[in-house]
Amino acid sequence: MADENFVGMAIGNLAAFGLQRDRHESLAWQVIRIEGSGGHHFRLLIRHPERVLDIGIEHDLKRILDVLSDETIEQLRHRFDMARQDGMVPVPLRHLHEEVDFWRDDFWNWLG
């Protein structure tokens, strides 16, 4: 995909900003590109500054991400520019490297 860093950063910022506007509350977020031995993926981290547990955030965010995932790059650029004009302060894309943990114990997967 051409300009995939922009796409990941734009979708993350637009999703978090849209969620913030829908809920009429302030949120803090980060958009991260995680590099690993098998490629890379993007991760969006969102938190509410006043609450640790936020029931329903996953459902609300999924709806927004579903809409954004159907956009072309040009549509994302337009949406991104419009959101900035509406007050969105985009966070920059962070880059992290993650090593595969071959010693990971699947015991912890069964707890959740």
Jmol script that loads the backbone (N, CA, C; Angstrom):
load data "model"
ATOM      1  N   MET A   1       0.845  -1.176   0.000  1.00  0.00           N
ATOM      2  CA  MET A   1       0.000   0.000   0.000  1.00  0.00           C
ATOM      3  C   MET A   1       0.893   1.244   0.000  1.00  0.00           C
ATOM      4  N   ALA A   2       0.535   2.172  -0.828  1.00  0.00           N
ATOM      5  CA  ALA A   2       1.287   3.420  -0.881  1.00  0.00           C
ATOM      6  C   ALA A   2       1.000   4.256   0.359  1.00  0.00           C
ATOM      7  N   ASP A   3       2.048   4.788   0.954  1.00  0.00           N
ATOM      8  CA  ASP A   3       1.951   5.686   2.110  1.00  0.00           C
ATOM      9  C   ASP A   3       1.184   5.051   3.274  1.00  0.00           C
ATOM     10  N   GLU A   4       1.539   3.809   3.589  1.00  0.00           N
ATOM     11  CA  GLU A   4       0.823   3.094   4.652  1.00  0.00           C
ATOM     12  C   GLU A   4       1.018   3.721   6.025  1.00  0.00           C
ATOM     13  N   ASN A   5       2.131   4.416   6.250  1.00  0.00           N
ATOM     14  CA  ASN A   5       2.299   5.096   7.534  1.00  0.00           C
ATOM     15  C   ASN A   5       1.265   6.202   7.700  1.00  0.00           C
ATOM     16  N   PHE A   6       1.009   6.952   6.620  1.00  0.00           N
ATOM     17  CA  PHE A   6      -0.027   7.976   6.699  1.00  0.00           C
ATOM     18  C   PHE A   6      -1.388   7.338   6.951  1.00  0.00           C
ATOM     19  N   VAL A   7      -1.680   6.251   6.258  1.00  0.00           N
ATOM     20  CA  VAL A   7      -2.977   5.585   6.406  1.00  0.00           C
ATOM     21  C   VAL A   7      -3.169   5.120   7.847  1.00  0.00           C
ATOM     22  N   GLY A   8      -2.161   4.477   8.424  1.00  0.00           N
ATOM     23  CA  GLY A   8      -2.257   4.022   9.804  1.00  0.00           C
ATOM     24  C   GLY A   8      -2.419   5.174  10.778  1.00  0.00           C
ATOM     25  N   MET A   9      -1.625   6.230  10.580  1.00  0.00           N
ATOM     26  CA  MET A   9      -1.697   7.396  11.451  1.00  0.00           C
ATOM     27  C   MET A   9      -3.042   8.108  11.299  1.00  0.00           C
ATOM     28  N   ALA A  10      -3.515   8.253  10.075  1.00  0.00           N
ATOM     29  CA  ALA A  10      -4.779   8.950   9.826  1.00  0.00           C
ATOM     30  C   ALA A  10      -5.960   8.176  10.399  1.00  0.00           C
ATOM     31  N   ILE A  11      -6.022   6.885  10.143  1.00  0.00           N
ATOM     32  CA  ILE A  11      -7.136   6.083  10.660  1.00  0.00           C
ATOM     33  C   ILE A  11      -7.142   6.109  12.186  1.00  0.00           C
ATOM     34  N   GLY A  12      -5.975   5.963  12.798  1.00  0.00           N
ATOM     35  CA  GLY A  12      -5.909   5.991  14.254  1.00  0.00           C
ATOM     36  C   GLY A  12      -6.369   7.311  14.839  1.00  0.00           C
ATOM     37  N   ASN A  13      -5.867   8.410  14.292  1.00  0.00           N
ATOM     38  CA  ASN A  13      -6.246   9.736  14.793  1.00  0.00           C
ATOM     39  C   ASN A  13      -7.714  10.033  14.524  1.00  0.00           C
ATOM     40  N   LEU A  14      -8.184   9.710  13.329  1.00  0.00           N
ATOM     41  CA  LEU A  14      -9.593   9.976  13.001  1.00  0.00           C
ATOM     42  C   LEU A  14     -10.533   9.145  13.866  1.00  0.00           C
ATOM     43  N   ALA A  15     -10.167   7.892  14.120  1.00  0.00           N
ATOM     44  CA  ALA A  15     -11.019   7.031  14.955  1.00  0.00           C
ATOM     45  C   ALA A  15     -11.085   7.557  16.383  1.00  0.00           C
ATOM     46  N   ALA A  16      -9.946   7.907  16.939  1.00  0.00           N
ATOM     47  CA  ALA A  16      -9.925   8.421  18.315  1.00  0.00           C
ATOM     48  C   ALA A  16     -10.639   9.762  18.414  1.00  0.00           C
ATOM     49  N   PHE A  17     -10.416  10.637  17.447  1.00  0.00           N
ATOM     50  CA  PHE A  17     -11.073  11.940  17.455  1.00  0.00           C
ATOM     51  C   PHE A  17     -12.595  11.780  17.287  1.00  0.00           C
ATOM     52  N   GLY A  18     -13.002  10.873  16.394  1.00  0.00           N
ATOM     53  CA  GLY A  18     -14.433  10.616  16.211  1.00  0.00           C
ATOM     54  C   GLY A  18     -15.078  10.060  17.466  1.00  0.00           C
ATOM     55  N   LEU A  19     -14.396   9.155  18.140  1.00  0.00           N
ATOM     56  CA  LEU A  19     -14.907   8.591  19.388  1.00  0.00           C
ATOM     57  C   LEU A  19     -15.024   9.681  20.454  1.00  0.00           C
ATOM     58  N   GLN A  20     -14.028  10.535  20.513  1.00  0.00           N
ATOM     59  CA  GLN A  20     -14.041  11.638  21.466  1.00  0.00           C
ATOM     60  C   GLN A  20     -15.231  12.568  21.210  1.00  0.00           C
ATOM     61  N   ARG A  21     -15.495  12.871  19.961  1.00  0.00           N
ATOM     62  CA  ARG A  21     -16.616  13.761  19.624  1.00  0.00           C
ATOM     63  C   ARG A  21     -17.957  13.081  19.879  1.00  0.00           C
ATOM     64  N   ASP A  22     -18.069  11.794  19.519  1.00  0.00           N
ATOM     65  CA  ASP A  22     -19.327  11.067  19.743  1.00  0.00           C
ATOM     66  C   ASP A  22     -19.681  10.995  21.222  1.00  0.00           C
ATOM     67  N   ARG A  23     -18.668  10.831  22.054  1.00  0.00           N
ATOM     68  CA  ARG A  23     -18.895  10.667  23.489  1.00  0.00           C
ATOM     69  C   ARG A  23     -18.901  11.992  24.250  1.00  0.00           C
ATOM     70  N   HIS A  24     -18.538  13.070  23.604  1.00  0.00           N
ATOM     71  CA  HIS A  24     -18.492  14.394  24.245  1.00  0.00           C
ATOM     72  C   HIS A  24     -17.613  14.382  25.490  1.00  0.00           C
ATOM     73  N   GLU A  25     -16.433  13.772  25.353  1.00  0.00           N
ATOM     74  CA  GLU A  25     -15.477  13.722  26.450  1.00  0.00           C
ATOM     75  C   GLU A  25     -14.074  13.692  25.882  1.00  0.00           C
ATOM     76  N   SER A  26     -13.105  14.096  26.672  1.00  0.00           N
ATOM     77  CA  SER A  26     -11.729  14.112  26.179  1.00  0.00           C
ATOM     78  C   SER A  26     -11.098  12.734  26.358  1.00  0.00           C
ATOM     79  N   LEU A  27     -10.299  12.351  25.374  1.00  0.00           N
ATOM     80  CA  LEU A  27      -9.579  11.084  25.393  1.00  0.00           C
ATOM     81  C   LEU A  27      -8.122  11.342  25.048  1.00  0.00           C
ATOM     82  N   ALA A  28      -7.258  10.458  25.481  1.00  0.00           N
ATOM     83  CA  ALA A  28      -5.842  10.503  25.118  1.00  0.00           C
ATOM     84  C   ALA A  28      -5.562   9.269  24.279  1.00  0.00           C
ATOM     85  N   TRP A  29      -4.756   9.419  23.219  1.00  0.00           N
ATOM     86  CA  TRP A  29      -4.474   8.269  22.360  1.00  0.00           C
ATOM     87  C   TRP A  29      -3.074   8.328  21.777  1.00  0.00           C
ATOM     88  N   GLN A  30      -2.650   7.158  21.320  1.00  0.00           N
ATOM     89  CA  GLN A  30      -1.378   6.995  20.618  1.00  0.00           C
ATOM     90  C   GLN A  30      -1.627   6.078  19.424  1.00  0.00           C
ATOM     91  N   VAL A  31      -0.902   6.337  18.342  1.00  0.00           N
ATOM     92  CA  VAL A  31      -0.940   5.470  17.167  1.00  0.00           C
ATOM     93  C   VAL A  31       0.469   4.920  17.011  1.00  0.00           C
ATOM     94  N   ILE A  32       0.581   3.584  16.995  1.00  0.00           N
ATOM     95  CA  ILE A  32       1.898   2.942  17.035  1.00  0.00           C
ATOM     96  C   ILE A  32       2.048   1.974  15.868  1.00  0.00           C
ATOM     97  N   ARG A  33       3.200   2.046  15.197  1.00  0.00           N
ATOM     98  CA  ARG A  33       3.569   1.053  14.185  1.00  0.00           C
ATOM     99  C   ARG A  33       4.545   0.116  14.875  1.00  0.00           C
ATOM    100  N   ILE A  34       4.153  -1.150  14.967  1.00  0.00           N
ATOM    101  CA  ILE A  34       4.959  -2.144  15.663  1.00  0.00           C
ATOM    102  C   ILE A  34       5.642  -3.036  14.634  1.00  0.00           C
ATOM    103  N   GLU A  35       6.963  -2.991  14.637  1.00  0.00           N
ATOM    104  CA  GLU A  35       7.781  -3.803  13.733  1.00  0.00           C
ATOM    105  C   GLU A  35       8.171  -5.083  14.441  1.00  0.00           C
ATOM    106  N   GLY A  36       8.086  -6.178  13.746  1.00  0.00           N
ATOM    107  CA  GLY A  36       8.504  -7.456  14.304  1.00  0.00           C
ATOM    108  C   GLY A  36       9.215  -8.275  13.258  1.00  0.00           C
ATOM    109  N   SER A  37       9.601  -9.479  13.624  1.00  0.00           N
ATOM    110  CA  SER A  37      10.321 -10.325  12.680  1.00  0.00           C
ATOM    111  C   SER A  37       9.414 -10.793  11.542  1.00  0.00           C
ATOM    112  N   GLY A  38       8.106 -10.789  11.756  1.00  0.00           N
ATOM    113  CA  GLY A  38       7.175 -11.247  10.726  1.00  0.00           C
ATOM    114  C   GLY A  38       6.471 -10.124  10.005  1.00  0.00           C
ATOM    115  N   GLY A  39       6.973  -8.908  10.063  1.00  0.00           N
ATOM    116  CA  GLY A  39       6.334  -7.785   9.394  1.00  0.00           C
ATOM    117  C   GLY A  39       6.002  -6.683  10.392  1.00  0.00           C
ATOM    118  N   HIS A  40       4.882  -6.025  10.156  1.00  0.00           N
ATOM    119  CA  HIS A  40       4.488  -4.937  11.042  1.00  0.00           C
ATOM    120  C   HIS A  40       2.967  -4.865  11.124  1.00  0.00           C
ATOM    121  N   HIS A  41       2.496  -4.149  12.135  1.00  0.00           N
ATOM    122  CA  HIS A  41       1.071  -3.858  12.271  1.00  0.00           C
ATOM    123  C   HIS A  41       0.937  -2.544  13.028  1.00  0.00           C
ATOM    124  N   PHE A  42      -0.253  -1.990  12.972  1.00  0.00           N
ATOM    125  CA  PHE A  42      -0.526  -0.730  13.656  1.00  0.00           C
ATOM    126  C   PHE A  42      -1.409  -1.006  14.857  1.00  0.00           C
ATOM    127  N   ARG A  43      -1.206  -0.229  15.905  1.00  0.00           N
ATOM    128  CA  ARG A  43      -2.010  -0.386  17.114  1.00  0.00           C
ATOM    129  C   ARG A  43      -2.458   1.003  17.566  1.00  0.00           C
ATOM    130  N   LEU A  44      -3.730   1.084  17.936  1.00  0.00           N
ATOM    131  CA  LEU A  44      -4.294   2.321  18.461  1.00  0.00           C
ATOM    132  C   LEU A  44      -4.554   2.122  19.948  1.00  0.00           C
ATOM    133  N   LEU A  45      -3.955   2.966  20.757  1.00  0.00           N
ATOM    134  CA  LEU A  45      -4.161   2.919  22.205  1.00  0.00           C
ATOM    135  C   LEU A  45      -4.964   4.147  22.607  1.00  0.00           C
ATOM    136  N   ILE A  46      -6.102   3.917  23.248  1.00  0.00           N
ATOM    137  CA  ILE A  46      -6.960   5.009  23.686  1.00  0.00           C
ATOM    138  C   ILE A  46      -7.225   4.833  25.172  1.00  0.00           C
ATOM    139  N   ARG A  47      -7.194   5.934  25.887  1.00  0.00           N
ATOM    140  CA  ARG A  47      -7.542   5.860  27.301  1.00  0.00           C
ATOM    141  C   ARG A  47      -8.336   7.098  27.686  1.00  0.00           C
ATOM    142  N   HIS A  48      -9.156   6.901  28.689  1.00  0.00           N
ATOM    143  CA  HIS A  48      -9.913   8.006  29.258  1.00  0.00           C
ATOM    144  C   HIS A  48      -9.100   8.513  30.442  1.00  0.00           C
ATOM    145  N   PRO A  49      -8.819   9.809  30.497  1.00  0.00           N
ATOM    146  CA  PRO A  49      -7.953  10.315  31.570  1.00  0.00           C
ATOM    147  C   PRO A  49      -8.531  10.165  32.977  1.00  0.00           C
ATOM    148  N   GLU A  50      -9.843   9.983  33.099  1.00  0.00           N
ATOM    149  CA  GLU A  50     -10.460   9.920  34.418  1.00  0.00           C
ATOM    150  C   GLU A  50     -10.934   8.528  34.817  1.00  0.00           C
ATOM    151  N   ARG A  51     -10.971   7.594  33.865  1.00  0.00           N
ATOM    152  CA  ARG A  51     -11.469   6.248  34.164  1.00  0.00           C
ATOM    153  C   ARG A  51     -10.467   5.200  33.700  1.00  0.00           C
ATOM    154  N   VAL A  52     -10.338   4.158  34.496  1.00  0.00           N
ATOM    155  CA  VAL A  52      -9.477   3.042  34.110  1.00  0.00           C
ATOM    156  C   VAL A  52     -10.267   2.053  33.259  1.00  0.00           C
ATOM    157  N   LEU A  53     -11.500   1.784  33.641  1.00  0.00           N
ATOM    158  CA  LEU A  53     -12.345   0.837  32.926  1.00  0.00           C
ATOM    159  C   LEU A  53     -13.415   1.603  32.163  1.00  0.00           C
ATOM    160  N   ASP A  54     -13.546   1.310  30.881  1.00  0.00           N
ATOM    161  CA  ASP A  54     -14.526   2.004  30.052  1.00  0.00           C
ATOM    162  C   ASP A  54     -15.327   0.962  29.274  1.00  0.00           C
ATOM    163  N   ILE A  55     -16.456   0.579  29.822  1.00  0.00           N
ATOM    164  CA  ILE A  55     -17.316  -0.408  29.183  1.00  0.00           C
ATOM    165  C   ILE A  55     -17.912   0.201  27.915  1.00  0.00           C
ATOM    166  N   GLY A  56     -17.862  -0.536  26.833  1.00  0.00           N
ATOM    167  CA  GLY A  56     -18.486  -0.089  25.597  1.00  0.00           C
ATOM    168  C   GLY A  56     -17.563   0.613  24.629  1.00  0.00           C
ATOM    169  N   ILE A  57     -16.342   0.910  25.038  1.00  0.00           N
ATOM    170  CA  ILE A  57     -15.439   1.631  24.141  1.00  0.00           C
ATOM    171  C   ILE A  57     -15.098   0.791  22.911  1.00  0.00           C
ATOM    172  N   GLU A  58     -14.960  -0.509  23.100  1.00  0.00           N
ATOM    173  CA  GLU A  58     -14.615  -1.386  21.982  1.00  0.00           C
ATOM    174  C   GLU A  58     -15.717  -1.371  20.920  1.00  0.00           C
ATOM    175  N   HIS A  59     -16.958  -1.442  21.338  1.00  0.00           N
ATOM    176  CA  HIS A  59     -18.084  -1.440  20.400  1.00  0.00           C
ATOM    177  C   HIS A  59     -18.165  -0.113  19.642  1.00  0.00           C
ATOM    178  N   ASP A  60     -18.031   0.992  20.369  1.00  0.00           N
ATOM    179  CA  ASP A  60     -18.100   2.314  19.743  1.00  0.00           C
ATOM    180  C   ASP A  60     -16.951   2.520  18.762  1.00  0.00           C
ATOM    181  N   LEU A  61     -15.766   2.084  19.141  1.00  0.00           N
ATOM    182  CA  LEU A  61     -14.596   2.246  18.288  1.00  0.00           C
ATOM    183  C   LEU A  61     -14.677   1.356  17.054  1.00  0.00           C
ATOM    184  N   LYS A  62     -15.190   0.152  17.194  1.00  0.00           N
ATOM    185  CA  LYS A  62     -15.314  -0.761  16.053  1.00  0.00           C
ATOM    186  C   LYS A  62     -16.192  -0.166  14.963  1.00  0.00           C
ATOM    187  N   ARG A  63     -17.272   0.473  15.367  1.00  0.00           N
ATOM    188  CA  ARG A  63     -18.187   1.083  14.394  1.00  0.00           C
ATOM    189  C   ARG A  63     -17.453   2.164  13.585  1.00  0.00           C
ATOM    190  N   ILE A  64     -16.669   2.978  14.259  1.00  0.00           N
ATOM    191  CA  ILE A  64     -15.934   4.045  13.580  1.00  0.00           C
ATOM    192  C   ILE A  64     -14.852   3.468  12.674  1.00  0.00           C
ATOM    193  N   LEU A  65     -14.116   2.474  13.164  1.00  0.00           N
ATOM    194  CA  LEU A  65     -13.052   1.857  12.362  1.00  0.00           C
ATOM    195  C   LEU A  65     -13.615   1.161  11.124  1.00  0.00           C
ATOM    196  N   ASP A  66     -14.786   0.559  11.231  1.00  0.00           N
ATOM    197  CA  ASP A  66     -15.411  -0.078  10.073  1.00  0.00           C
ATOM    198  C   ASP A  66     -15.694   0.932   8.974  1.00  0.00           C
ATOM    199  N   VAL A  67     -16.154   2.110   9.350  1.00  0.00           N
ATOM    200  CA  VAL A  67     -16.423   3.163   8.364  1.00  0.00           C
ATOM    201  C   VAL A  67     -15.120   3.648   7.728  1.00  0.00           C
ATOM    202  N   LEU A  68     -14.106   3.891   8.547  1.00  0.00           N
ATOM    203  CA  LEU A  68     -12.836   4.407   8.036  1.00  0.00           C
ATOM    204  C   LEU A  68     -12.095   3.401   7.165  1.00  0.00           C
ATOM    205  N   SER A  69     -12.261   2.127   7.425  1.00  0.00           N
ATOM    206  CA  SER A  69     -11.531   1.119   6.652  1.00  0.00           C
ATOM    207  C   SER A  69     -12.007   1.028   5.205  1.00  0.00           C
ATOM    208  N   ASP A  70     -13.178   1.569   4.908  1.00  0.00           N
ATOM    209  CA  ASP A  70     -13.692   1.559   3.536  1.00  0.00           C
ATOM    210  C   ASP A  70     -13.246   2.768   2.723  1.00  0.00           C
ATOM    211  N   GLU A  71     -12.536   3.707   3.337  1.00  0.00           N
ATOM    212  CA  GLU A  71     -12.128   4.942   2.671  1.00  0.00           C
ATOM    213  C   GLU A  71     -10.907   4.709   1.778  1.00  0.00           C
ATOM    214  N   THR A  72     -10.826   5.475   0.701  1.00  0.00           N
ATOM    215  CA  THR A  72      -9.617   5.485  -0.124  1.00  0.00           C
ATOM    216  C   THR A  72      -8.606   6.416   0.542  1.00  0.00           C
ATOM    217  N   ILE A  73      -7.366   6.412   0.052  1.00  0.00           N
ATOM    218  CA  ILE A  73      -6.344   7.285   0.617  1.00  0.00           C
ATOM    219  C   ILE A  73      -6.737   8.752   0.427  1.00  0.00           C
ATOM    220  N   GLU A  74      -7.297   9.087  -0.720  1.00  0.00           N
ATOM    221  CA  GLU A  74      -7.721  10.465  -0.969  1.00  0.00           C
ATOM    222  C   GLU A  74      -8.841  10.877  -0.007  1.00  0.00           C
ATOM    223  N   GLN A  75      -9.787   9.976   0.232  1.00  0.00           N
ATOM    224  CA  GLN A  75     -10.869  10.271   1.176  1.00  0.00           C
ATOM    225  C   GLN A  75     -10.326  10.435   2.594  1.00  0.00           C
ATOM    226  N   LEU A  76      -9.345   9.592   2.961  1.00  0.00           N
ATOM    227  CA  LEU A  76      -8.724   9.728   4.281  1.00  0.00           C
ATOM    228  C   LEU A  76      -8.000  11.064   4.417  1.00  0.00           C
ATOM    229  N   ARG A  77      -7.291  11.478   3.364  1.00  0.00           N
ATOM    230  CA  ARG A  77      -6.603  12.772   3.409  1.00  0.00           C
ATOM    231  C   ARG A  77      -7.601  13.910   3.594  1.00  0.00           C
ATOM    232  N   HIS A  78      -8.715  13.838   2.861  1.00  0.00           N
ATOM    233  CA  HIS A  78      -9.744  14.874   2.979  1.00  0.00           C
ATOM    234  C   HIS A  78     -10.349  14.876   4.385  1.00  0.00           C
ATOM    235  N   ARG A  79     -10.705  13.701   4.875  1.00  0.00           N
ATOM    236  CA  ARG A  79     -11.259  13.595   6.229  1.00  0.00           C
ATOM    237  C   ARG A  79     -10.281  14.108   7.280  1.00  0.00           C
ATOM    238  N   PHE A  80      -9.016  13.757   7.103  1.00  0.00           N
ATOM    239  CA  PHE A  80      -7.968  14.176   8.028  1.00  0.00           C
ATOM    240  C   PHE A  80      -7.848  15.697   8.046  1.00  0.00           C
ATOM    241  N   ASP A  81      -7.821  16.319   6.876  1.00  0.00           N
ATOM    242  CA  ASP A  81      -7.729  17.780   6.789  1.00  0.00           C
ATOM    243  C   ASP A  81      -8.954  18.445   7.420  1.00  0.00           C
ATOM    244  N   MET A  82     -10.134  17.905   7.160  1.00  0.00           N
ATOM    245  CA  MET A  82     -11.365  18.468   7.726  1.00  0.00           C
ATOM    246  C   MET A  82     -11.374  18.335   9.254  1.00  0.00           C
ATOM    247  N   ALA A  83     -10.903  17.194   9.760  1.00  0.00           N
ATOM    248  CA  ALA A  83     -10.858  16.983  11.213  1.00  0.00           C
ATOM    249  C   ALA A  83      -9.882  17.959  11.867  1.00  0.00           C
ATOM    250  N   ARG A  84      -8.765  18.227  11.207  1.00  0.00           N
ATOM    251  CA  ARG A  84      -7.813  19.208  11.745  1.00  0.00           C
ATOM    252  C   ARG A  84      -8.441  20.591  11.805  1.00  0.00           C
ATOM    253  N   GLN A  85      -9.223  20.923  10.801  1.00  0.00           N
ATOM    254  CA  GLN A  85      -9.918  22.217  10.807  1.00  0.00           C
ATOM    255  C   GLN A  85     -10.971  22.258  11.910  1.00  0.00           C
ATOM    256  N   ASP A  86     -11.523  21.090  12.261  1.00  0.00           N
ATOM    257  CA  ASP A  86     -12.533  21.005  13.315  1.00  0.00           C
ATOM    258  C   ASP A  86     -11.934  20.897  14.711  1.00  0.00           C
ATOM    259  N   GLY A  87     -10.607  20.939  14.805  1.00  0.00           N
ATOM    260  CA  GLY A  87      -9.982  20.954  16.123  1.00  0.00           C
ATOM    261  C   GLY A  87      -9.173  19.724  16.502  1.00  0.00           C
ATOM    262  N   MET A  88      -9.090  18.745  15.626  1.00  0.00           N
ATOM    263  CA  MET A  88      -8.282  17.572  15.945  1.00  0.00           C
ATOM    264  C   MET A  88      -6.803  17.957  15.973  1.00  0.00           C
ATOM    265  N   VAL A  89      -6.122  17.555  17.027  1.00  0.00           N
ATOM    266  CA  VAL A  89      -4.675  17.717  17.113  1.00  0.00           C
ATOM    267  C   VAL A  89      -4.088  16.317  16.963  1.00  0.00           C
ATOM    268  N   PRO A  90      -3.636  15.982  15.743  1.00  0.00           N
ATOM    269  CA  PRO A  90      -3.177  14.604  15.517  1.00  0.00           C
ATOM    270  C   PRO A  90      -1.905  14.290  16.294  1.00  0.00           C
ATOM    271  N   VAL A  91      -1.839  13.056  16.788  1.00  0.00           N
ATOM    272  CA  VAL A  91      -0.615  12.592  17.431  1.00  0.00           C
ATOM    273  C   VAL A  91       0.259  11.969  16.354  1.00  0.00           C
ATOM    274  N   PRO A  92       1.564  12.135  16.450  1.00  0.00           N
ATOM    275  CA  PRO A  92       2.442  11.528  15.441  1.00  0.00           C
ATOM    276  C   PRO A  92       2.504  10.016  15.603  1.00  0.00           C
ATOM    277  N   LEU A  93       2.853   9.357  14.534  1.00  0.00           N
ATOM    278  CA  LEU A  93       3.008   7.906  14.533  1.00  0.00           C
ATOM    279  C   LEU A  93       4.271   7.553  15.313  1.00  0.00           C
ATOM    280  N   ARG A  94       4.130   6.657  16.289  1.00  0.00           N
ATOM    281  CA  ARG A  94       5.281   6.153  17.041  1.00  0.00           C
ATOM    282  C   ARG A  94       5.721   4.830  16.420  1.00  0.00           C
ATOM    283  N   HIS A  95       7.002   4.539  16.488  1.00  0.00           N
ATOM    284  CA  HIS A  95       7.554   3.296  15.961  1.00  0.00           C
ATOM    285  C   HIS A  95       8.148   2.502  17.107  1.00  0.00           C
ATOM    286  N   LEU A  96       7.740   1.242  17.224  1.00  0.00           N
ATOM    287  CA  LEU A  96       8.288   0.338  18.232  1.00  0.00           C
ATOM    288  C   LEU A  96       8.717  -0.952  17.558  1.00  0.00           C
ATOM    289  N   HIS A  97       9.688  -1.606  18.161  1.00  0.00           N
ATOM    290  CA  HIS A  97      10.127  -2.912  17.678  1.00  0.00           C
ATOM    291  C   HIS A  97       9.745  -3.948  18.726  1.00  0.00           C
ATOM    292  N   GLU A  98       9.148  -5.022  18.291  1.00  0.00           N
ATOM    293  CA  GLU A  98       8.691  -6.065  19.206  1.00  0.00           C
ATOM    294  C   GLU A  98       9.330  -7.390  18.797  1.00  0.00           C
ATOM    295  N   GLU A  99       9.991  -8.021  19.735  1.00  0.00           N
ATOM    296  CA  GLU A  99      10.584  -9.328  19.492  1.00  0.00           C
ATOM    297  C   GLU A  99       9.560 -10.419  19.813  1.00  0.00           C
ATOM    298  N   VAL A 100       9.585 -11.473  19.048  1.00  0.00           N
ATOM    299  CA  VAL A 100       8.707 -12.607  19.309  1.00  0.00           C
ATOM    300  C   VAL A 100       9.219 -13.348  20.532  1.00  0.00           C
ATOM    301  N   ASP A 101       8.313 -13.645  21.449  1.00  0.00           N
ATOM    302  CA  ASP A 101       8.670 -14.364  22.665  1.00  0.00           C
ATOM    303  C   ASP A 101       8.352 -15.848  22.458  1.00  0.00           C
ATOM    304  N   PHE A 102       9.362 -16.624  22.092  1.00  0.00           N
ATOM    305  CA  PHE A 102       9.149 -18.043  21.838  1.00  0.00           C
ATOM    306  C   PHE A 102       8.937 -18.834  23.123  1.00  0.00           C
ATOM    307  N   TRP A 103       9.204 -18.219  24.259  1.00  0.00           N
ATOM    308  CA  TRP A 103       9.025 -18.885  25.540  1.00  0.00           C
ATOM    309  C   TRP A 103       7.695 -18.542  26.184  1.00  0.00           C
ATOM    310  N   ARG A 104       6.843 -17.865  25.445  1.00  0.00           N
ATOM    311  CA  ARG A 104       5.554 -17.451  26.008  1.00  0.00           C
ATOM    312  C   ARG A 104       4.762 -18.678  26.456  1.00  0.00           C
ATOM    313  N   ASP A 105       4.229 -18.591  27.636  1.00  0.00           N
ATOM    314  CA  ASP A 105       3.458 -19.682  28.214  1.00  0.00           C
ATOM    315  C   ASP A 105       1.988 -19.468  27.894  1.00  0.00           C
ATOM    316  N   ASP A 106       1.345 -20.402  27.171  1.00  0.00           N
ATOM    317  CA  ASP A 106      -0.062 -20.271  26.810  1.00  0.00           C
ATOM    318  C   ASP A 106      -1.003 -20.326  28.012  1.00  0.00           C
ATOM    319  N   PHE A 107      -0.488 -20.627  29.173  1.00  0.00           N
ATOM    320  CA  PHE A 107      -1.300 -20.639  30.376  1.00  0.00           C
ATOM    321  C   PHE A 107      -2.043 -19.320  30.531  1.00  0.00           C
ATOM    322  N   TRP A 108      -1.347 -18.203  30.257  1.00  0.00           N
ATOM    323  CA  TRP A 108      -1.947 -16.871  30.452  1.00  0.00           C
ATOM    324  C   TRP A 108      -3.060 -16.616  29.450  1.00  0.00           C
ATOM    325  N   ASN A 109      -3.028 -17.235  28.292  1.00  0.00           N
ATOM    326  CA  ASN A 109      -4.096 -17.073  27.310  1.00  0.00           C
ATOM    327  C   ASN A 109      -5.387 -17.707  27.776  1.00  0.00           C
ATOM    328  N   TRP A 110      -5.298 -18.731  28.602  1.00  0.00           N
ATOM    329  CA  TRP A 110      -6.496 -19.435  29.067  1.00  0.00           C
ATOM    330  C   TRP A 110      -7.197 -18.680  30.181  1.00  0.00           C
ATOM    331  N   LEU A 111      -6.530 -17.727  30.808  1.00  0.00           N
ATOM    332  CA  LEU A 111      -7.135 -16.970  31.900  1.00  0.00           C
ATOM    333  C   LEU A 111      -8.120 -15.918  31.407  1.00  0.00           C
ATOM    334  N   GLY A 112      -7.937 -15.388  30.213  1.00  0.00           N
ATOM    335  CA  GLY A 112      -8.768 -14.302  29.747  1.00  0.00           C
ATOM    336  C   GLY A 112      -9.806 -14.776  28.815  1.00  0.00           C
TER     337      GLY A 112
END
end "model"
wireframe off; spacefill off
backbone 0.3
color backbone group
